[in-house]
């Protein structure tokens, strides 16, 4: 609005001026809410760090003028001279490469996140083993088959677990799910982020405790007990800059209990005032003028009993950090490999992550487990167990 139009509005009288000011105020609030949504990141919301915009730190360089915008197809380009391993006399075996080399390649892929070309260079330079990219891919496929039975055992054991921490993250055009039990970790690359993935893994109902953030797929599927992650809640509170006072005292009591300064009955009694105060606070903010505050307060009131499950039940943590830490190495891998294009690749990713990440909490050597699994698969013996 320029000065002439402003003076004309002023001369039109009180009512038109007030009406126009209210319109501007409503538009200003809408724009502020929109800007706040655009500025949300992992530090002030429940969004995972992997969703942060990389342009905030590393703006992508624009293509130079005159450059060819067309993308090349993957694989060898026209005119490229192919390379192949020289044939040598060998015995009739299922593979020309031993189980240990196959295990090293699988370990470098899933744990060290080395590319296929990097793996080939490692084999040639450090192991003096010439191997083609196609052979590397074939060995990974063989490893995937060797882990099939072990993967199925862990998958079948999921519905029997008393407590599961779950999380998910984007994986190219798919989703990578993680399920952390007391003795193992299970990964699943799926085409959906919806509740049907949970139904396929756990059956129609999972009747014990599920520790998650507030993603709708979990709350839609699960009809039993929840523990809602307090780390996500704190970031949500920080995002709206309200309702943060009741959280700290509850945390302090929990950490005192964890250090052995309290018995189980004491946190229940000592947090009673905190829980009551938080419920009153949420009810008050149901009348907030800010829609995001009203929405958050309503969702938390609906799930209020699931905020404090960790106080009443053994073996429950107030946060879902164990699942978020477990999925972080996979997120780092995704930044290098960009996910999977095929169902076979998705299956390989799921099984390699499941086996290698389960070995760590069990204090087992993941490389040696891979050797045992591939050896058993090639000889027709029973696969090693991780249960």
N, C-alpha and C positions, 0 to 999 in steps of 0.2 A: 504494500500500500504506500503510495506517495503522499506528499504533504497536502496536495489539493483534495485528494479523496478523503484523507483524514479530517480535514477541516469541514468538508461536506457532511461526513458522518457526525461530527460534533454538532453541527448546526441543525441536524435532523431531530434532535431532542433526546431525552433521557432513555426512553424505551428502546428505540432502534440501536442506540449506542451500547446499552447494556447487553442486548441480545447479540450484537456482533462480537462483543468482548467474550461472552460465554461460548460462542462458536469457536473463536480463536483459542480459548482456554481448553476446550474439549479436543481440538485438533492438536494442540501442543502436548497434552497428556498422551494422546494416541501415539504421537511421534516419539515421545520419551519412552513409552513402553516398547515400541518397535526397536528403538536404539538399544534398550537394555537387553532385548532378546538377541540382537545381533552381536552384542558384546559378551554373551554368555560363553564361558569356557569351563575347563575342568577345575578351575580355582574357585568359581562362584556358583556352580550348579552341579547336578548329578552327571553331567556329561563326562565320559572317560577321556583321559589325556590324549588318546589316539584320535579323538574327534577334533582336537584343536586345529585351527587353520594354519598349515605350514607357511602360508604367505606372511603371517605375522612376524616370523623370524627370518624366513628365506624367500622373499618375493621371487617368483619365477621370472626368468629372463624372457622377454618377448622375443619372438622369432625375428631375425633380421629381415629387412626388406629384400625381396627377391629370392628368399629361401624357399625351397620346395616343401609345402605343407603336407604332402602325401606321406603316409606311414608305410614302411616296408613290411612285407609279410614276414612272420617268424621263420627261422631256419636259414639254410644256405641260399644265397642270392644267385641269380643267373650269372654264369661265368665263373663261379667259385669252384676251385679244384678240390674235390673231396679227399678225405683222408681215411685210411682204414688200417687196422692192426694186421700185421703180417701173420699169415697162417702158419702155425707150427704143429707138428704131430702131437696129438693129445689123446688121453684115454677117453672112453665114452662116459662122460659125467653129465650131471644136470647143469653144470656151469664150468666155464674155463677159469673162473676165479674162485678162490677159497672163501669160506664163511667169514674169516676175519677181515679180509679186504672189503667184502660186501657190508660188514658191520661198521667198519671205519667210514665208508661212504655214507651209510645211513646216519651215523652219529654226526658227521660233519654237516650233513644236510639239516637235520632236525634240531641239533643242539648248538652247533657253531654257526649255522645259517650261511654256509658257504655255497656259492652258486655251482652249477654243473661244470662250468669251465674252470672255476677255481679249484674244484675237486680234481678234475683231470690234471691240472698243473701240479697239484700237490702229489698225486700218485706218480707222475712222471719224474718230478724233481727230487722228492724226498724218499719215495719208495722204489724208484726205478722200475715202475710198472706202467707200461704203455697201455692206455685204455681209451677207447673212443667214447664220445658223448652218448651215443646210442647204447653202448654197453653199460654205462653208468645208470642210464634210465632203466635198462632191463634188470640190473641188480636191485634197484630200488623197488621195482615191481615184484621181484622175487622176495624181497624182505617184507613187502606188504602182505603177500600170501603167507609167509612164515608167521606173521603176527595175528593172523585171522582168528585162530582159536583162543589165544590169550585175550584178544580184544573182546571176543564174545563172552568169555567168562566174566570179565569185569562189567560188561554191559548188563548181563543177566543178574549180577549182584547188586546193581544200583537200587532197585525197588526194595531190597532187604535192609538198606542202611537206615539207621535211626535219625541221622542228621545229615543234610546235604547243603553245602554252600554252592550257589550257582551264579554264573555270570555269562555274558555273551559279548561279542564284538564283531564288527564288519569284516568280511573276508572276500574281497572282490565282489562278485555278484551273489555271494552266499553269506552265511553267518557261522562263526566259530563259537560253540558252546563249551563251557567247562563246568564239571560237576566234581566237587571235592568231598570225598568221604573221609572217614577216620584213617583208613589204611591205603587208599589209592586215589588217583585222579583220573577222571575219564573225560576225553575230548570228543566232540562230534561236530564235523563240518556239515551243515544242513543248508537247504535252499530257502529256509523260512526262519523268521525270528518269532513265529507265533507259538501258541500253546500246543499245537499239534505235535511239535517236536518233543515236548515234555510227555505228552500222552503216548507217543511211540516208544519212549525210553522207560517210563515208569508204569505204564498201564493207564487204565481209566482214572484211578485215584492213587495219590501218594499220601498216606495217612499220618506220617510223622512230621518232623520239623524241617522246613525249607528256609534257608537263610539267604536273602536276596535284597536287591534294591526294590524300588516300587514299579518296575517294568510290568505292564499290564498282562503280558503272556503268563507270568507266574501267578498273579492274583486271579486271573480268569480260570486257570487250570486247578490250582491247589485249593482244597477245601479244608485243610487241616491247619496246624499251627505254623505261623511265620515268625521269623525274626527280621524285622526291617533294619537295614544297614544304617547305623548312626553316622557314619562318615558321610554318606550321601545327604542325610538330613542336615548336618552342620553346613555343608556347602549350599544347600537350599536356603537355610536360614541366613547365611552370609549374603546370598544373592538378593534377598529382599530386605536385608539389614534389620530384621526384627525377630523376635521370639528366641533369642539366643541365650537368655539368662538361665533358663531352667536346665540347660544341657550340661553346663560345667559341673554343677554340684553332683549330678547323677554320675558323670564320668569319674569324679574323684572317689565316690563311694565304691564304684566298680573296681578301680585300680587298687584300693585298699583291700578289697576282698581277694583279688588276684594275688596280692602279696602275702596273703595268709593272716591279715590282721583281723578278719571277721569270719564268723560262721555264716552258712547260707541264710539263716533266718534274719540276720542283722541287715543285709542289704534290702530285703523285702520291707522291713519295718522303717529303715532310715530313708528309703526313697518314696515312701507313701506321700509325704508332703510335696515332694518334687512332682510326682505323677499327678496329684490333684491340682497343683499350681499350673502345670502344663496344660491340663485339660481345660481349666478355666481360661487360660490364655488363648488357646485355640478357639474356644467358643466366642471369646470377645472379637477375635480377628475374623470370624465369619461375617462380621458386619463391616469389614474394612472397605474403604472406597477403592482400593487397588484390587483389580480383578485377580492378579497373580497371587496376592496374599490370601484372598478369599478361597481361591482354588486349592492352594497348598493346605490351608487350615482345614478345609472340608475333607480332603483326601486323608490327612493324618487323623482326624476324628473318626473317620470310617474304619481305619486300621489301628486305632489307638492301642488296643490290647496287644497287638503284635509288635509294638515298640519295646516292650519290656519282657519279652519271653526269656531273655538271657538271665533275668533275675530269678525266675522261678524254676528253671530247668537246668540240669547239669549238662556240661559239654557244649554250651552255646556261648558264642562271643557276641558282643553288641554290634560288631561291624562285619562286613563281608570282605574284609581285607585279604583273607586267605585265598579267596577265589580271584580277586583282582591281582594279587601278586602272582598267582599261578598262571594267569592268562597273559601277563606282561611279556614273557619271552616270546610267546606266539605273536604278539603285536609287533615286536621287534623283527621277527622273521617276516611278517607281512610287509613291512616297509622295504624289504629287499626283494621278496619273491612276488609281491602284489597279489597273493592268493592263488587259487586253483581255477583252471579253465575247464577241467573235465571231472567226471564223477570218480574216475580212477585216481586222479591226483588228490581229490578231496578225501578219499578213503585212506590213501597213503599218509596224508597229513594227520588225519585223526589218529591213526594207529601209532605212528612214530611219536607224536606228542604224548599220547596216553602212556606208552611204555616207558619212554625216557624220563618223563616227569614223575611217574609213579616210583621209579627206582630211587630217586633222591630221598624222599621221606622214609623209605624202607632201608636206606643206607646200603643199597646194592649198586654195583657198578653197571651203569646202563650199557656200556660197550660190551662187557662180558655177557650180559643178558641177551643182547642181540646176537652174539656169536652162538650162544646155546640155542636160541630160537631157530636160527637159520640152519645150524647143524642138524637139529631134530627134524626140521621140515624136509631137508634133503635126504635124510636117511629113513624117513617114514616113522619116526619115533614120536612119542607124546610131547607136546609143546610145554615149555616151562611155565610155571604158574606164578602170578603176582598177588594172589589172594592170601 
